[in-house]
């Protein structure tokens, strides 16, 4: 019987991209590394997770609630 080490969803995505030789850009690899770091931290320190309650949501809304974002508009050269 073959007992293989289970992979996380993030690791599975990365492995599939590598094996299929998809055209993953450097940004994709950087995103993978960030998500993997986040996954490892959550697994190692689950007690540090904070639920999004109404108080935190109100604070976030007061900080960024009035900002409008058009996801279809191109980034300026300063944002890239």
Phi, psi and omega in degrees: 000138183265114177256104180257152179293126179295144179254152175283163176304321181293315179296322178297319178296314181297315182296319179297318180297319181292315185290328179272357180053046177290166181275066179284128179276172177299324179297322178298318180292322177295320177296316177303312181299319179295314180295323177294318176300316179297315178300313180298319180294319179295318179294324182280331186225059183298337180290346180274352178293139180240127178289146178276096179263178185296328179293313179293320178299317178296321179295315178298319179297323179291332181277318186230007185298330183271002183274125177260139181231129174256104185291349180267350180276144180291153177287150173285165181297335178287337183271344185271000000 
